[in-house]
Amino acid sequence: MDKDLHTLGFSPALFEAAQAEGLIPGRVAAQSHGICRVLTPDGETDARSSGRLMYASALLPVVGDFVLLDDGNVIHRVMERRSAFIRRSKGEQQVVAANIDTVFVCMGLDRDFNLRRLERYLAIAWDSGALPVVVLTKADLYEDVAAKRAEAQDAAPGVEIVVSPDELEKLKSFITGCTVAFIGSSGIGKSTLINRLAGEQLLATGETRSDGKGRHTTTARNLLPLLGGAVIDTPGMRELGIERADFSRGFADIDALADHCRFADCAHESEPGCAVRVAVERGELSPERLASWRKLRKEAAYAAMNWRQIEAAKIEAMLGPGGMKEMRRIVKEKDMSKRR
Protein backbone atom coordinates (compact mmCIF):
# COMPACT_ATOMS: atom_id res chain seq x y z
CA MET A 1 0.00 0.00 0.00
CA ASP A 2 1.23 3.51 -0.86
CA LYS A 3 2.91 5.22 2.11
CA ASP A 4 0.98 8.48 1.56
CA LEU A 5 -2.32 6.59 1.59
CA HIS A 6 -1.31 4.85 4.82
CA THR A 7 -0.72 8.21 6.54
CA LEU A 8 -4.23 9.25 5.47
CA GLY A 9 -5.68 6.23 7.23
CA PHE A 10 -6.21 3.89 4.26
CA SER A 11 -6.08 0.31 5.56
CA PRO A 12 -5.69 -3.10 3.91
CA ALA A 13 -9.27 -3.89 5.00
CA LEU A 14 -10.53 -0.87 3.02
CA PHE A 15 -8.75 -2.04 -0.12
CA GLU A 16 -10.09 -5.57 0.36
CA ALA A 17 -13.66 -4.28 0.67
CA ALA A 18 -13.22 -2.16 -2.48
CA GLN A 19 -11.83 -5.09 -4.45
CA ALA A 20 -14.64 -7.39 -3.32
CA GLU A 21 -17.28 -4.93 -4.58
CA GLY A 22 -15.41 -3.81 -7.69
CA LEU A 23 -15.20 -0.24 -6.40
CA ILE A 24 -12.52 2.35 -5.62
CA PRO A 25 -11.48 3.15 -2.02
CA GLY A 26 -11.44 6.78 -0.95
CA ARG A 27 -11.51 9.20 1.95
CA VAL A 28 -13.63 12.35 2.08
CA ALA A 29 -11.41 15.42 2.40
CA ALA A 30 -14.13 18.08 2.07
CA GLN A 31 -17.89 18.23 1.64
CA SER A 32 -20.18 21.02 0.47
CA HIS A 33 -23.70 21.14 -0.98
CA GLY A 34 -23.79 17.41 -1.62
CA ILE A 35 -20.41 17.30 -3.38
CA CYS A 36 -17.51 15.48 -1.72
CA ARG A 37 -13.85 15.97 -2.53
CA VAL A 38 -12.48 12.45 -2.22
CA LEU A 39 -8.86 11.32 -1.94
CA THR A 40 -8.28 8.08 -3.87
CA PRO A 41 -5.22 6.04 -4.94
CA ASP A 42 -5.40 7.88 -8.28
CA GLY A 43 -5.62 11.36 -6.79
CA GLU A 44 -8.43 13.74 -5.82
CA THR A 45 -11.87 13.74 -7.40
CA ASP A 46 -15.31 15.27 -6.82
CA ALA A 47 -18.05 12.75 -6.12
CA ARG A 48 -21.75 12.53 -5.30
CA SER A 49 -23.63 9.99 -3.20
CA SER A 50 -25.73 7.49 -5.13
CA GLY A 51 -29.49 7.88 -5.04
CA ARG A 52 -29.78 4.58 -3.18
CA LEU A 53 -27.35 5.75 -0.51
CA MET A 54 -29.19 9.03 -0.03
CA TYR A 55 -32.62 7.37 0.08
CA ALA A 56 -31.91 4.25 2.09
CA SER A 57 -29.27 5.35 4.57
CA ALA A 58 -28.79 8.12 7.12
CA LEU A 59 -25.06 7.40 6.93
CA LEU A 60 -24.21 10.05 4.32
CA PRO A 61 -20.52 10.87 3.81
CA VAL A 62 -18.83 13.58 5.87
CA VAL A 63 -15.24 14.76 6.15
CA GLY A 64 -13.03 11.92 7.36
CA ASP A 65 -15.27 9.13 6.11
CA PHE A 66 -13.85 6.20 4.19
CA VAL A 67 -16.01 5.46 1.16
CA LEU A 68 -16.28 3.19 -1.85
CA LEU A 69 -17.02 4.84 -5.22
CA ASP A 70 -17.21 3.80 -8.85
CA ASP A 71 -15.23 5.14 -11.81
CA GLY A 72 -18.07 7.54 -12.51
CA ASN A 73 -17.37 9.30 -9.19
CA VAL A 74 -20.52 8.05 -7.48
CA ILE A 75 -20.22 7.04 -3.82
CA HIS A 76 -22.02 3.76 -3.14
CA ARG A 77 -20.96 2.96 0.40
CA VAL A 78 -19.76 4.69 3.56
CA MET A 79 -17.59 2.40 5.66
CA GLU A 80 -18.36 1.90 9.35
CA ARG A 81 -17.06 4.78 11.47
CA ARG A 82 -14.72 4.07 14.36
CA SER A 83 -15.45 7.52 15.83
CA ALA A 84 -17.63 10.53 15.04
CA PHE A 85 -17.82 14.09 16.32
CA ILE A 86 -21.47 15.15 16.46
CA ARG A 87 -23.07 18.58 16.84
CA ARG A 88 -26.60 18.58 18.26
CA SER A 89 -28.94 21.54 18.02
CA LYS A 90 -32.71 21.97 18.42
CA GLY A 91 -33.41 18.26 18.48
CA GLU A 92 -31.34 17.52 15.39
CA GLN A 93 -27.84 16.17 15.02
CA GLN A 94 -25.09 16.62 12.46
CA VAL A 95 -21.95 14.54 12.14
CA VAL A 96 -19.14 17.08 11.88
CA ALA A 97 -16.21 14.73 11.18
CA ALA A 98 -15.56 10.99 11.31
CA ASN A 99 -12.77 8.51 11.99
CA ILE A 100 -10.83 10.81 14.28
CA ASP A 101 -8.09 9.46 16.55
CA THR A 102 -7.42 12.61 18.58
CA VAL A 103 -9.42 15.78 19.21
CA PHE A 104 -7.43 18.95 19.89
CA VAL A 105 -9.74 21.03 22.09
CA CYS A 106 -8.35 24.52 21.48
CA MET A 107 -8.87 27.46 23.82
CA GLY A 108 -7.15 30.82 23.68
CA LEU A 109 -5.32 32.29 26.68
CA ASP A 110 -7.22 35.53 26.28
CA ARG A 111 -10.88 36.45 26.58
CA ASP A 112 -11.81 33.07 25.13
CA PHE A 113 -10.53 31.19 28.20
CA ASN A 114 -13.59 29.68 29.86
CA LEU A 115 -13.43 26.56 32.01
CA ARG A 116 -17.15 25.83 31.74
CA ARG A 117 -16.94 25.86 27.95
CA LEU A 118 -13.87 23.64 28.15
CA GLU A 119 -15.85 21.10 30.19
CA ARG A 120 -18.58 21.14 27.55
CA TYR A 121 -16.13 20.53 24.69
CA LEU A 122 -14.42 17.73 26.62
CA ALA A 123 -17.70 15.94 27.36
CA ILE A 124 -18.50 15.87 23.64
CA ALA A 125 -14.92 15.00 22.66
CA TRP A 126 -15.02 11.93 24.92
CA ASP A 127 -18.39 11.01 23.43
CA SER A 128 -16.93 11.07 19.92
CA GLY A 129 -14.76 8.04 20.66
CA ALA A 130 -11.53 9.97 20.09
CA LEU A 131 -8.84 10.97 22.60
CA PRO A 132 -9.10 14.62 23.71
CA VAL A 133 -6.04 16.82 24.15
CA VAL A 134 -6.45 20.37 25.48
CA VAL A 135 -4.45 22.94 23.50
CA LEU A 136 -4.05 26.40 25.06
CA THR A 137 -3.30 28.80 22.21
CA LYS A 138 -1.93 32.35 22.16
CA ALA A 139 0.50 31.62 25.00
CA ASP A 140 2.85 34.21 23.48
CA LEU A 141 0.25 36.89 24.30
CA TYR A 142 -0.25 35.93 27.95
CA GLU A 143 2.14 36.14 30.90
CA ASP A 144 0.97 33.72 33.62
CA VAL A 145 0.63 30.60 31.44
CA ALA A 146 1.36 28.22 34.32
CA ALA A 147 -1.67 29.44 36.28
CA LYS A 148 -3.98 28.96 33.31
CA ARG A 149 -2.56 25.50 32.65
CA ALA A 150 -3.28 24.54 36.26
CA GLU A 151 -6.87 25.79 35.97
CA ALA A 152 -7.37 23.85 32.76
CA GLN A 153 -5.94 20.70 34.34
CA ASP A 154 -8.42 20.96 37.22
CA ALA A 155 -11.28 21.13 34.69
CA ALA A 156 -9.83 18.31 32.59
CA PRO A 157 -8.51 15.61 34.96
CA GLY A 158 -6.42 13.00 33.20
CA VAL A 159 -6.31 14.94 29.92
CA GLU A 160 -3.01 16.07 28.37
CA ILE A 161 -2.60 19.88 28.41
CA VAL A 162 -0.36 21.37 25.71
CA VAL A 163 0.57 25.05 25.31
CA SER A 164 1.02 26.67 21.89
CA PRO A 165 3.31 27.90 20.43
CA ASP A 166 5.73 26.77 23.18
CA GLU A 167 5.12 23.02 22.83
CA LEU A 168 4.65 22.44 19.12
CA GLU A 169 6.87 19.36 19.10
CA LYS A 170 4.62 17.64 21.64
CA LEU A 171 1.60 18.42 19.45
CA LYS A 172 3.33 16.94 16.41
CA SER A 173 3.72 13.62 18.22
CA PHE A 174 -0.08 13.26 18.35
CA ILE A 175 -0.45 13.73 14.58
CA THR A 176 2.01 11.27 13.02
CA GLY A 177 0.12 8.20 11.82
CA CYS A 178 -3.21 9.54 13.11
CA THR A 179 -6.16 11.73 12.19
CA VAL A 180 -6.57 14.79 14.40
CA ALA A 181 -9.53 17.19 14.54
CA PHE A 182 -9.15 20.77 15.74
CA ILE A 183 -12.19 22.18 17.54
CA GLY A 184 -12.84 25.35 19.47
CA SER A 185 -14.49 28.75 19.29
CA SER A 186 -14.19 30.93 16.21
CA GLY A 187 -11.02 32.97 15.99
CA ILE A 188 -8.94 31.31 18.72
CA GLY A 189 -6.07 30.46 16.38
CA LYS A 190 -6.79 26.95 15.04
CA SER A 191 -5.75 27.83 11.48
CA THR A 192 -2.67 29.68 12.75
CA LEU A 193 -1.71 26.64 14.81
CA ILE A 194 -2.04 24.30 11.82
CA ASN A 195 0.15 26.64 9.75
CA ARG A 196 2.79 26.65 12.49
CA LEU A 197 2.77 22.86 12.66
CA ALA A 198 3.08 22.62 8.88
CA GLY A 199 5.80 25.26 8.67
CA GLU A 200 3.91 26.93 5.81
CA GLN A 201 0.71 28.85 5.06
CA LEU A 202 -1.76 26.02 4.45
CA LEU A 203 -4.83 27.88 5.72
CA ALA A 204 -5.96 31.49 5.62
CA THR A 205 -5.92 33.37 8.93
CA GLY A 206 -7.66 36.55 10.03
CA GLU A 207 -6.57 39.72 11.76
CA THR A 208 -7.20 40.18 15.47
CA ARG A 209 -10.21 42.39 16.24
CA SER A 210 -10.10 45.41 18.51
CA ASP A 211 -11.73 43.40 21.34
CA GLY A 212 -8.82 40.94 21.34
CA LYS A 213 -10.67 38.15 19.54
CA GLY A 214 -9.54 36.64 16.29
CA ARG A 215 -11.71 36.77 13.21
CA HIS A 216 -13.41 33.59 12.03
CA THR A 217 -11.70 32.32 8.86
CA THR A 218 -12.48 28.60 8.50
CA THR A 219 -15.87 28.22 6.82
CA ALA A 220 -15.80 24.51 5.94
CA ARG A 221 -14.32 21.31 7.29
CA ASN A 222 -11.22 20.12 5.47
CA LEU A 223 -8.97 17.10 5.84
CA LEU A 224 -5.33 17.89 5.12
CA PRO A 225 -2.24 15.62 4.98
CA LEU A 226 0.21 16.81 7.63
CA LEU A 227 3.31 15.45 9.39
CA GLY A 228 2.71 11.86 8.35
CA GLY A 229 -0.92 11.98 9.42
CA ALA A 230 -4.06 13.98 8.68
CA VAL A 231 -5.71 16.98 10.34
CA ILE A 232 -9.29 18.20 10.14
CA ASP A 233 -9.93 21.89 10.70
CA THR A 234 -13.51 22.67 11.73
CA PRO A 235 -15.43 25.96 11.85
CA GLY A 236 -16.05 27.31 15.34
CA MET A 237 -19.20 25.75 16.80
CA ARG A 238 -21.62 28.06 18.51
CA GLU A 239 -24.12 25.38 19.52
CA LEU A 240 -22.92 22.16 21.06
CA GLY A 241 -25.66 19.80 22.19
CA ILE A 242 -24.68 17.23 24.80
CA GLU A 243 -27.51 14.70 24.69
CA ARG A 244 -25.09 11.75 24.78
CA ALA A 245 -22.03 13.41 26.26
CA ASP A 246 -19.69 11.21 28.29
CA PHE A 247 -19.90 12.70 31.78
CA SER A 248 -18.10 9.80 33.46
CA ARG A 249 -14.89 10.80 31.68
CA GLY A 250 -15.44 14.54 31.30
CA PHE A 251 -16.15 14.78 35.03
CA ALA A 252 -14.05 11.87 36.26
CA ASP A 253 -13.28 13.65 39.54
CA ILE A 254 -16.97 14.03 40.42
CA ASP A 255 -17.68 10.50 39.24
CA ALA A 256 -14.96 9.14 41.56
CA LEU A 257 -16.33 11.09 44.52
CA ALA A 258 -19.87 9.87 43.74
CA ASP A 259 -18.72 6.29 44.36
CA HIS A 260 -18.61 7.20 48.07
CA CYS A 261 -22.11 8.75 48.22
CA ARG A 262 -24.63 6.91 50.40
CA PHE A 263 -27.08 6.54 47.50
CA ALA A 264 -26.12 5.18 44.07
CA ASP A 265 -28.46 7.64 42.31
CA CYS A 266 -27.33 10.65 44.35
CA ALA A 267 -27.96 13.92 42.49
CA HIS A 268 -25.57 15.80 44.83
CA GLU A 269 -28.32 18.22 45.80
CA SER A 270 -29.65 17.68 49.35
CA GLU A 271 -29.31 13.92 49.83
CA PRO A 272 -27.73 12.79 53.13
CA GLY A 273 -24.31 11.19 52.90
CA CYS A 274 -23.32 12.99 49.67
CA ALA A 275 -19.54 12.71 49.27
CA VAL A 276 -19.51 15.27 46.45
CA ARG A 277 -21.03 18.05 48.55
CA VAL A 278 -18.65 17.17 51.39
CA ALA A 279 -15.73 17.61 48.96
CA VAL A 280 -17.06 21.06 48.04
CA GLU A 281 -17.37 22.03 51.73
CA ARG A 282 -13.77 20.91 52.34
CA GLY A 283 -12.49 22.90 49.37
CA GLU A 284 -11.47 19.74 47.50
CA LEU A 285 -13.91 20.45 44.63
CA SER A 286 -14.91 23.88 43.38
CA PRO A 287 -18.60 24.88 43.65
CA GLU A 288 -18.36 26.16 40.07
CA ARG A 289 -17.36 22.74 38.75
CA LEU A 290 -20.26 21.03 40.53
CA ALA A 291 -22.64 23.71 39.23
CA SER A 292 -21.31 23.09 35.71
CA TRP A 293 -21.89 19.33 36.13
CA ARG A 294 -25.48 19.98 37.19
CA LYS A 295 -26.11 22.39 34.35
CA LEU A 296 -24.73 20.09 31.65
CA ARG A 297 -26.61 17.09 33.04
CA LYS A 298 -29.84 19.06 32.93
CA GLU A 299 -29.09 20.27 29.42
CA ALA A 300 -28.38 16.70 28.31
CA ALA A 301 -31.72 15.55 29.73
CA TYR A 302 -33.59 18.37 27.97
CA ALA A 303 -31.83 17.62 24.67
CA ALA A 304 -33.56 14.22 24.50
CA MET A 305 -37.07 15.69 25.09
CA ASN A 306 -39.65 17.39 22.90
CA TRP A 307 -41.02 20.80 23.91
CA ARG A 308 -43.98 19.35 25.84
CA GLN A 309 -41.69 17.09 27.87
CA ILE A 310 -39.33 19.99 28.55
CA GLU A 311 -42.15 22.18 29.88
CA ALA A 312 -43.40 19.33 32.08
CA ALA A 313 -39.88 18.75 33.44
CA LYS A 314 -39.46 22.45 34.25
CA ILE A 315 -42.79 22.59 36.08
CA GLU A 316 -41.90 19.45 38.06
CA ALA A 317 -38.53 20.98 38.95
CA MET A 318 -40.33 24.06 40.30
CA LEU A 319 -43.28 22.35 42.02
CA GLY A 320 -41.86 18.91 42.79
CA PRO A 321 -43.17 15.46 41.77
CA GLY A 322 -46.69 15.66 40.37
CA GLY A 323 -46.15 19.31 39.57
CA MET A 324 -47.66 19.08 36.09
CA LYS A 325 -50.84 17.51 37.50
CA GLU A 326 -51.04 20.19 40.17
CA MET A 327 -50.57 22.94 37.58
CA ARG A 328 -53.44 21.55 35.50
CA ARG A 329 -55.65 21.46 38.60
CA ILE A 330 -54.89 25.12 39.36
CA VAL A 331 -55.58 26.18 35.76
CA LYS A 332 -58.84 24.22 35.75
CA GLU A 333 -60.01 25.81 39.01
CA LYS A 334 -59.23 29.30 37.71
CA ASP A 335 -61.11 28.57 34.51
CA MET A 336 -64.17 27.36 36.46
CA SER A 337 -64.13 30.42 38.73
CA LYS A 338 -64.15 32.72 35.68
CA ARG A 339 -67.21 30.94 34.29
CA ARG A 340 -69.08 31.53 37.53
LOPA-50051 format. One record per residue: x, y, z of N, C-alpha, C in turn. Coordinates in steps of 0.02 Angstrom, whole numbers, plus 50000, padded with zeros to 5 digits. Example, Ala and Ser with C-alpha at 12.3 -4.5 7.8 and 13.67 -1.06 7.14 Angstrom:
<recs>
506604971650390506154977550390506604983550390;506424988850354506844994750357506455000250394;
</recs>
This chain:
<recs>
500424994050000500005000050000500445006350000;500245011349963500625017649957500705020850026;501315023250040501455026150105501015032150120;500905036550068500495042450078499775040550096;499525035250065498845033050080498805030250151;499335027050173499355024350241499315029950292;499665035450280499645041150327498965044450329;498565043550275497895046350273497375041450302;497615035750328497165031150362496915025450320;497115025050256496895019550213497175012950242;496755007950249496965001650278496894995950228;497244990450239497164984550195496434982250192;496074982750249495364980650250494944984850202;495104991350197494744995750151494854993550079;495474992050062495624989849994495294983149979;495274978750028494964972250018494214972950005;493894977450043493174978650034493034981649964;493474986149942493394989249876493474984049821;493974979849828494094974649778493504969649774;493234967849832492684963049834492064965849799;491964972449800491364975349771491504978649703;492134978049680492304980949616492264988549615;492434991649673492404998849680493085001649698;493125008249705493745011749719493725014349791;494255013149830494265015849899494425023249900;494145026849948494285033949952494155036550022;494395042650034494245046050098494015053150083;493475055150116493185061750104493625067150137;493865071850095494295077150120493915083650131;493355084450096492945090450103492245088850078;491745092550102491065091250082490675097750082;490305099050028489915105150023489355104349973;488745105849995488155105749951488085099149914;488205093649948488105087149919488695084549878;489205088649869489805086549831490375085149879;490685079349872491245077449914491895077649874;492415080549903493085079949874493395073849905;493545068749864493765062349889494485060949868;494885058749916495575056649903495565049249886;495845047349828495865040449806496585038549787;496715032149774497395030249753497615033649689;497145036049649497305039449586497295047049592;497215049649652497195056849661496525059249688;496415065849683495795068749709495255068849655;494625068349677494065068749630493455071249667;492995074249630492355076349659491845070849648;491455069349699490985063849694490325065449728;489795062049705489125062749735488915055949764;488465056149813488185049949840487675047249791;487635040649787487145037449744486445038749771;485945038449727485255039449748485055034449800;485275028249793485115022949841485405024449910;486015027049911486335028749975485955034450009;485755039449970485405045249998484715043250023;484385038749987483695036950004483665031850060;484115026950059484055021250104484465021850168;484915026650172485365026750229485455033750256;485465034250324485615040650356486365041750361;486745036750342487475037050346487755040250283;487635046750274487895050250216488615052450231;489035052950179489745054350191489875061350219;490355061650265490595067950293491355067850291;491655073450308492385073850308492685068650355;493165064850329493495059650368493235052750354;492655052250321492365045650306492785041950254;492815035350261493085031050209492495028450168;492555028950103491995027350058492225022850001;491745019849968491865015949907491475019349851;491815020849795491495024249739491675020749674;491265022149622491405019049558491805023849514;491975021649453492395025749410492005031649379;491365032049395490975037749375490895042849430;491305041949483491315046549541490655046749578;490355040949586489745040249626489905036049688;489765038749747489895035249809489325030349823;489505024049831488995018849843488975016349915;489515017549952489525014850020489965019050065;489725020250126490125023450178490325018050228;490965017250238491215012050283491035013650356;491005008650397490825009550467491325014250501;491055019050539491475023950573491735021250640;492365022450653492645020450718492555025950770;492425032050746492285037650791491915042950751;491555047350786491195052750752491085058450800;491205064450776491095070450816490425073450794;489955074050840489265075850823489065082350856;488755086750816488465092950842487715091950846;487425093650904486705092950913486405099750927;485845101250893485535107750901484795107150885;484365109650932483645109950921483365103150901;483575097950936483295091350924483575087750864;484035090850827484335087650769485075086450783;485375082150743486085080850751486435080750683;487055082850684487455083150623488145080350638;488355075350600489035072750607489515077850577;489975080250616490435085450594491045082450560;491315077050588491895073750559491925066550586;492225062050547492225055050566492925052050564;492995046450598493615042550599494205046750625;494095049750683494595054150714494935050150770;495585050650774495955047350827496035051850888;496175058350875496295063150929495925069550915;495635072450967495295078950960495695084150998;495955089150963496295094750994495755099851015;495625100351079495135105151104495515111651117;495425116451072495825122651074495465128251111;495845131751153495575137351191496105142651199;495945148751182496425154151184496555156751255;497175158651269497345161451334497205169051333;496595170751316496395177751314495675177951338;495255181851307494565182351329494165175951313;494445171651273494095165351256494155160251312;494615161051358494745156051410494135155451456;493815149551455493205148451493493185141151513;493255139751577493295132851601492635129051591;492075132551596491425129251587491335127051515;491575131251468491535129351397492015123551383;492585123651416493065118251407492765111651430;492405111651486492075105551510491565103051459;491215107551428490715105751378491055102451317;491575105551292491945102651235492225095851252;492495095051312492795088751331492275083151336;491685084751363491155079751368490975077051299;490935081551250490755079351182491345075951148;491955078251163492545075051133492595067751156;492485066551222492495059751246491955055651212;491365058651202490805055151172490955053151100;491395056851066491545055450996491905048750986;492225046351039492625040251033493355041651020;493535048051015494235049951004494555052051071;495215052751070495585054851130495645062451131;495385065951183495455073151185496125075451212;496385080751184496985084151207496825091551210;496925094751267496785101951274497385105851249;497255110551203497785114751175497635122051193;498055125051234497985132051253498385136251204;498035140051162498355144051110498495151151135;498875154751095499035161851108499435162751173;499845157651190500255158151250500765163751245;500945165751183501435171151174501135177951189;500465178151200500135184551215499915184951288;500105179951328499885179751397500475178251443;500495181351501501075180751545501045174651592;500515173951630500485168651681500185162251651;500555159051606500315153051572500245147251621;500695146751669500685141151716500035140951756;499785146951775499165147251814498575144851772;498565146951710498015144851665498055137351651;498645134751644498725127551632498445123651692;498605126051753498365122751813497605122851817;497305128451798496575128951798496265124151748;496565123851690496325119251638496385112051660;496935110451694497035103551717496515101551769;496315106251811495795104851861495125103351827;494995106751771494365105751734494395099751688;495005097151676495095091551629495545086251660;495325083051715495745078151748495925072351702;496575070651700496795065051660496905066551587;496775072751566496855074751496497515078551487;497865076951433498495080451419498365087751403;498755092251434498705099451420499335101651384;499255104751326499825106951285499745114351271;500295118051276500295125251266500605126951198;500265131151160500515133351095500645140951095;501205143151066501665139551021502265136351057;502275136251123502875133951159503005126451151;502485122451142502565115151142502325111951077;502535114851021502325112250956502575105150943;503165103550967503445096850955503015091450989;502745093051048502315088251082501675087251042;501405092751013500805092150972500925087750911;501505088550880501675084750820501655077250834;501845075250895501865068150911501175064950910;500645069050919499965066350917499705065450846;500035068650797499785068650729500055062950687;500695061450693501015056350651500645049750654;500415047450596500065041050591499345041250614;499075047150629498395047750656498005053050619;497355053350633496925058650609496725062950669;496845069450665496715074050720496215079250698;495725080650740495245085950727495375091850774;495345097850747495425103950787494745106950798;494555107850862493905110950877494015116650926;493535121150929493585126850974493185132650946;493135137950985492755143850965493065147050903;492655151050868492905154650811493455159550831;493985159750791494495164850799494985163850856;495065157550880495535156550936496205153950911;496305153850845496965152350819497075145250794;496525141650777496615134850752496985134750686;496795139050639497125139250574497855141350581;497985146250625498675148450638499095142750666;498795138850710499155133250741499325128050688;498855126450644498985121550591499545124050546;499545130450529500075133250488500755132750522;500765133850587501395133250625501655126150625;501195121350634501385114350633501655112350565;501345114950512501545113150444502185116750423;502325122450454502905126350433502785130250370;502145130950351501955134750291501235137050297;501025141450251500355144350253499865139650217;499615134650252499125130150223498415133050223;498265136750277497585139450286497615146950295;497075150250273497025157550281496895159150354;497165164650378497045166950446496795174050445;496465176150499496175182750502496545187250549;496425193750543496715198650588496365198450656;496705200650707496405200950773495965207150778;495355206450806494905212050812495105216550869;494785222250874494955227050926494785224550996;494315219651001494145217051067494585211351088;495115209951049495595204751067495435197951038;494865197251005494665190850977494885190350904;495055184350884495235183250815494615183050771;494705184250707494145183950660494075176750634;493445174750626493295167950602493515167450528;493925162450512494155161650443493975154950413;493945149650452493765143050425493015142650416;492785141350355492065141150341491845134150321;492295129450315492105122550297492615117850327;492395111650338492845106650365493285103950309;493925103150323494395100650274494875095650306;495015090350270495525085550292496155086850252;496705087750288497345089450256497895084650277;498295082150230498885078150249499375082550287;499645080050342500115084150382500535079650427;501195080450423501655077250469501565069750474;501445066550417501355059350418500695057050446;500215061550447499545059950471499045064250434;498485065650464497975069950434497655074250487;497485080450470497145084950517496495087250486;496005088450529495365091050507495245097550544;495175102950506495035109550535494285110550531;493975112450586493245113450586493075120650602;492515123150574492295129850593492125130050667;492175135950697491975136550767491245134650775;491085131150829490405128750840490075132750895;489535136150877489195140350926488695136450967;488435130950939487945126950976488205119850981;488305117651042488545110851053488055107151099;487645102951070487175099051110487535093351144;487295091251202487665086151240487205080451261;486735078751218486255073551234486585067051256;487135065151224487465058851239488175059751265;488305065651291488985067151313489225062251367;489875060851368490165056051414490365059751478;489915059951527490055063551589490535059651634;490525053051629490955049051673491685050451660;491865052551599492565054051584492685061551585;492205065551563492285072751565492295075451636;491945071951681491925073951752492155068051794;492735065351778492985059451813493085060651887;493255066751906493365068251977492715067852016;492165070551988491515070252021491265063052021;491375059551967491165052551962491505048252015;492155049552028492525045752078492265047252148;492115053652161491845055552226491155052352237;490755052052182490075049452187490055042052208;490605038552197490645031552218490585030852294;490715036252330490695036052403490055039152432;489595041152387488945043752411488535038052441;488105039752488487695034652520487215031352470;486945035352424486465032752375486775032452305;486655026952270486945025952204486685031052153;486065033452163485775038252116485795045352144;486285046752186486345053252218486415058752165;485995063952171486025069652124486465075252151;486765074152210487215079052242486865085752254;486235085152275485845091152290485765091852366;485295087952395485185088452468485165081552501;485365076452464485345069652492485855068952549;485665065252602486145063952657486705059352633;487285060352661487855056052645488135057152575;488085063452551488345065052483489085066752489;489515062552460490235063652464490455069452420;490075070952368490255076352322490165083152358;489595084052392489495090252428489985091152485;490175085652517490685085952569491345088352541;491515085952480492135088052448492125095552433;491545098152414491475105352402491575109252467;491265106852521491325110152587492045110252612;492425105052595493125104652617493595108352570;493335110952516493755114552469494135109952421;493935103552419494265098752375493975098852304;493385101652296493045102252232492725109152229;492815112652173492555119452169491795119352159;491435123952192490705124452182490525125652109;490965129352074490825130852003490835124551961;491285119951977491325113751938490705109351950;490485109052012489875105152026489275108451993;489235115051994488685118651961488695117251887;489285116951857489345115551785489105108451771;489285103651814489055096651806488295096351807;487995099951855487265099951860486945103051797;487235108551775486945112051717486985107751654;487565104551643487635100551583487215094251585;487135091251645486705085451652485975087251636;485765093051660485085095351647484985096751572;485495099951542485455101351471485425094951430;485815089951451485815083551416485135080251420;484815080751478484145077751486483645081351443;483675088051440483215091951399483305090551324;483935089151304484085088151233483725082051205;483565077251248483225071151225482465071751227;482195077651247481475078551255481185082851199;480525082251187480175086951145479955092851189;479645097951158479495104051195478985102851251;478505098251240478015096851292478345093551353;478805088851339479155085551394479605090351432;479915095051395480345100051428479935104351475;479345106751452478925110951494478705107151556;478515100751547478305096651604478875095751654;479485094751629480065093851672480215100151711;480145105951679480275112351712479765113551768;479135112051754478615112951804478725108351864;478925102051849479055097251903479655099551945;480155102551911480735104951948480545110651995;480055114751974479845120352015479365118252071;478895113652054478365111852101478455105052134;478965101152111479075094652139478695089252101;478765082852122478425077352089477665078652086;477375077152028476655078352019476505085552004;477025089451991476925096651979476495098151918;476565094251865476175095451805475435094351819;475275089051857474585087651875474295093151918;474705095551965474485100952008474365107451969;474795108851920474715114751879474065114451840;473915108551812473285107751775472675108851820;472725106451883472185107351930472065114751944;472615118451954472565125651968472255129351909;472475127751849472215130951788471475129451780;471285123151794470585121151787470155124851837;470385125551900470005129051951469915136451933;470435139551906470395146551885469895147351829;469895142651783469445142951726468715142251749;468595137851798467925136851823467685142951862;468135146251898467945152151937467745158051891;468095158451832467935163651784467235162651755;467055156351743466405154751714465835156451762;465975156051827465465157651876465335165151878;
</recs>
